Amino acid sequence: MRVSVVGLGKLGLCTAACVASKGHDVVGVDSAASVVEALNRRACPIRESGLPELLERSYGRMEFTADAGAALRGSDITLIIVPTPSGPDGAFENGFVLSVLNSLAPALKEKVERGDFHVVDVVSTVMPGSSEGEFMPLLEGLTGGRRGRDFGFAYNPEFIALGTVLRDFLNPDVVLIGASDERTAGMVRRLYESVCDNEPRFAVMSPTNAEIAKLALNCYVTMKITYANELARLCGAIDGADVDAVAGAVGADTRVGGRCLKGGLGFAGPCFPRDNVAFQRLAELNGVKLFLPPATVASNDFIVDDLFKYVETYVPTPSGRVALLGLSYKPGTHITERSQSLMLMDRLLDAGYGVSLHDPAAEPDLTRWPSGRAVKYADPTEAVLSADGGAVVLAVAHPEYAGIDWAAVDRRLTRPLYLIDCWRMFRGFPFEGLRNIRYVGLGEGSSFRFLTDARGR
Ligand SMILES: NC(=O)c1ccc[n+]([C@@H]2O[C@H](COP(=O)([O-])OP(=O)(O)OC[C@H]3O[C@@H](n4cnc5c(N)ncnc54)[C@H](O)[C@@H]3O)[C@@H](O)[C@H]2O)c1
């Protein structure tokens, strides 16, 4: 197939590279001259694991341009993957998608008049109702063609996570296809069948149902994550309880399933929080009162407050220093959007604590704080040692932290140091024999014992 991809950002460039890597000819379009220019000299403008290597193998089948019309003319299907920012009320805004549709329309009109069936496939996350209410009527008005007869329209969102975009794109559980007609659904399906490494389930439906399903699925996953986090809070308060044992049993039931059931810090990043708010907004706009999405957001927001209270209990005087290990919103990415770790950092700095930071890839903006109050270290062990007498919060389970030699750290400490392990990455390490490190695994009842000890001191 000849495929054009409009929007070569975090999702679009990965999609273009995956499609080209499976033998399709791809024309990539971006309105940012710097993106097109970088790709034309074979420099990868996006940081995503495995992407430079995949592009390297696929450049021979890829072209890059700023001209969306030319890209449409030279392809059979056009994927639109441009931003849909959240507006002040939490609903996604369609301005970028509409601008792309306007720029594609003259070339689509030529194809309509020639009887050449072209598929326009919106991948960006949009508010339900956008395809029926705005996108398809706009294209029909500008081209004089009818959806399903003269051109095809699909809404086909992705369920990828940053850091594993390529693997997720090539191995989806489900490919969601909201199509204007069967012929279009068939073309989108054939594209994915030829690209995916696995044999995913295809869920073919109307564009409106696909728009709702995209938000509904992400909203469900955030509820599940939040349920596990509440379980962790509960287990952490019951002496002898262990969230991993409890969640393991709960997740073994096939009605629940074990994924996304590890209690720890809350969900963050560029998708989950805003999809959840948009889902609530969708309900409000349709006069429906939903209870679960706002409860999920409230519980997720509470986690940083709770963690801050933990730290405050262990390190009562802000003269103590806190080392934060991990700043991104999850392992395997440098993205810090709505990262709980950065929210905790702000709370600590506001309260007067000194903060030592480490992350293998994320670069936080520390210019807001007086120099020395927040210091970023290149080496996690040095960050930990700088918090001697205070606390360490392991906020992101970056695999790099598995190499920290806690026995060696302990020997170099001069005072007690609380290690608050939000993901229980170091459970099983024999901390009992150490002189200075006090291990606190979030969601382990023994952490409650420490908490009462600390309160009593
Ligand atoms: N990144 C994710 O994890 C993810 C996951 C699922 C869905 N999505 C959705 O995908 C969409 C894109 O997200 P992203 O993270 O890739 O965005 P991004 O900001 O990383 O990239 C968007 C790209 O589109 C380009 N662009 C903007 N207007 C354009 C135009 N008129 N013509 C051509 N190019 C244009 C920008 O220059 C940029 O390179 C959003 O709707 C997002 O919600 C993203």
The ligand as an SDF file (V2000), in Angstrom:
LIG
                    3D

 44 48  0  0  0  0  0  0  0  0999 V2000
    2.0040   10.2530   22.1710 N   0  0  0  0  0  0  0  0  0  0  0  0
    1.2030    9.3340   22.6510 C   0  0  0  0  0  0  0  0  0  0  0  0
    1.5460    8.5740   23.5560 O   0  0  0  0  0  0  0  0  0  0  0  0
   -0.1770    9.1450   22.0660 C   0  0  0  0  0  0  0  0  0  0  0  0
   -0.8790    7.9540   22.3070 C   0  0  0  0  0  0  0  0  0  0  0  0
   -2.1560    7.7810   21.7930 C   0  0  0  0  0  0  0  0  0  0  0  0
   -2.7140    8.8190   21.0820 C   0  0  0  0  0  0  0  0  0  0  0  0
   -2.0290    9.9710   20.8700 N   0  0  0  0  0  0  0  0  0  0  0  0
   -2.6910   11.0370   20.1120 C   0  0  0  0  0  0  0  0  0  0  0  0
   -2.0190   11.2380   18.8890 O   0  0  0  0  0  0  0  0  0  0  0  0
   -2.0850   12.6170   18.5220 C   0  0  0  0  0  0  0  0  0  0  0  0
   -0.6770   13.1090   18.2760 C   0  0  0  0  0  0  0  0  0  0  0  0
    0.0660   12.9820   19.4680 O   0  0  0  0  0  0  0  0  0  0  0  0
    1.6590   13.0610   19.4850 P   0  0  0  0  0  0  0  0  0  0  0  0
    2.0430   12.7560   20.8840 O   0  0  0  0  0  0  0  0  0  0  0  0
    2.2410   12.2600   18.3900 O   0  0  0  0  0  0  0  0  0  0  0  0
    1.8620   14.6310   19.1880 O   0  0  0  0  0  0  0  0  0  0  0  0
    3.2390   15.3990   18.9320 P   0  0  0  0  0  0  0  0  0  0  0  0
    3.0260   16.7690   19.4660 O   0  0  0  0  0  0  0  0  0  0  0  0
    4.3840   14.5980   19.4330 O   0  0  0  0  0  0  0  0  0  0  0  0
    3.3600   15.4630   17.3380 O   0  0  0  0  0  0  0  0  0  0  0  0
    2.4640   16.0990   16.5080 C   0  0  0  0  0  0  0  0  0  0  0  0
    3.1420   16.4550   15.1900 C   0  0  0  0  0  0  0  0  0  0  0  0
    2.1490   16.9920   14.3140 O   0  0  0  0  0  0  0  0  0  0  0  0
    2.7260   18.0640   13.5880 C   0  0  0  0  0  0  0  0  0  0  0  0
    1.6600   18.9300   13.0510 N   0  0  0  0  0  0  0  0  0  0  0  0
    0.8710   19.8050   13.7220 C   0  0  0  0  0  0  0  0  0  0  0  0
    0.0080   20.3890   12.8610 N   0  0  0  0  0  0  0  0  0  0  0  0
    0.2460   19.8760   11.6320 C   0  0  0  0  0  0  0  0  0  0  0  0
   -0.3060   20.0890   10.3410 C   0  0  0  0  0  0  0  0  0  0  0  0
   -1.3050   20.9300   10.1640 N   0  0  0  0  0  0  0  0  0  0  0  0
    0.1990   19.3930    9.3100 N   0  0  0  0  0  0  0  0  0  0  0  0
    1.2140   18.5370    9.4870 C   0  0  0  0  0  0  0  0  0  0  0  0
    1.7900   18.2830   10.6870 N   0  0  0  0  0  0  0  0  0  0  0  0
    1.3030   18.9520   11.7450 C   0  0  0  0  0  0  0  0  0  0  0  0
    3.6250   18.7400   14.6010 C   0  0  0  0  0  0  0  0  0  0  0  0
    4.6180   19.5500   13.9740 O   0  0  0  0  0  0  0  0  0  0  0  0
    4.2180   17.5140   15.3290 C   0  0  0  0  0  0  0  0  0  0  0  0
    5.4190   17.0760   14.7120 O   0  0  0  0  0  0  0  0  0  0  0  0
   -2.8210   13.3200   19.6650 C   0  0  0  0  0  0  0  0  0  0  0  0
   -4.1910   13.4020   19.3650 O   0  0  0  0  0  0  0  0  0  0  0  0
   -2.6180   12.3680   20.8280 C   0  0  0  0  0  0  0  0  0  0  0  0
   -3.6350   12.4840   21.7950 O   0  0  0  0  0  0  0  0  0  0  0  0
   -0.7720   10.1540   21.3220 C   0  0  0  0  0  0  0  0  0  0  0  0
  1  2  1  0
  2  3  2  0
  2  4  1  0
  4  5  1  0
  4 44  2  0
  5  6  2  0
  6  7  1  0
  7  8  2  0
  8  9  1  0
  8 44  1  0
  9 10  1  0
  9 42  1  0
 10 11  1  0
 11 12  1  0
 11 40  1  0
 12 13  1  0
 13 14  1  0
 14 15  2  0
 14 16  1  0
 14 17  1  0
 17 18  1  0
 18 19  2  0
 18 20  1  0
 18 21  1  0
 21 22  1  0
 22 23  1  0
 23 24  1  0
 23 38  1  0
 24 25  1  0
 25 26  1  0
 25 36  1  0
 26 27  1  0
 26 35  1  0
 27 28  2  0
 28 29  1  0
 29 30  1  0
 29 35  2  0
 30 31  1  0
 30 32  2  0
 32 33  1  0
 33 34  2  0
 34 35  1  0
 36 37  1  0
 36 38  1  0
 38 39  1  0
 40 41  1  0
 40 42  1  0
 42 43  1  0
M  CHG  2   8   1  16  -1
M  END
$$$$
